[in-house]
Amino acid sequence: MAEIVNLRRVRKRIDREKAAERAGRNRVLHGMPKAERTLQAVQQTKMDRTLDQHRLETGEGE
């Protein structure tokens, strides 16, 4: 005799599995740990500051 299956539950389980798989792919593509984001922001700030320090100001164009 065959096992009785609730199709609604099976459909929901499949949808949850697909959503979990999609979320995993998105984490790999778009995810960045907070430590990396902070490090990147600090590095960008330092690069901007260094660039501004080496800028020549002639007083023209004002």
C-alpha positions, 0 to 999 in steps of 0.5 A: 500500500502506498504512503499517504502524502499531503501535497500542500506540505510537500509543496511548502517543503520544496519551496522552503528548500528552494528559498534556502538554496537561493539565499545561500547563493545570494550570501555568497554573491552579495555577503561581506562580513562586517569586519571586511566592510569596516576594513574596506571603509577605513582603507577608502578613507585613508586613500581619500585623505592621502589623495587630498594631501597631495592635491595642488592648490593654485587658487585659480578657478574660484 
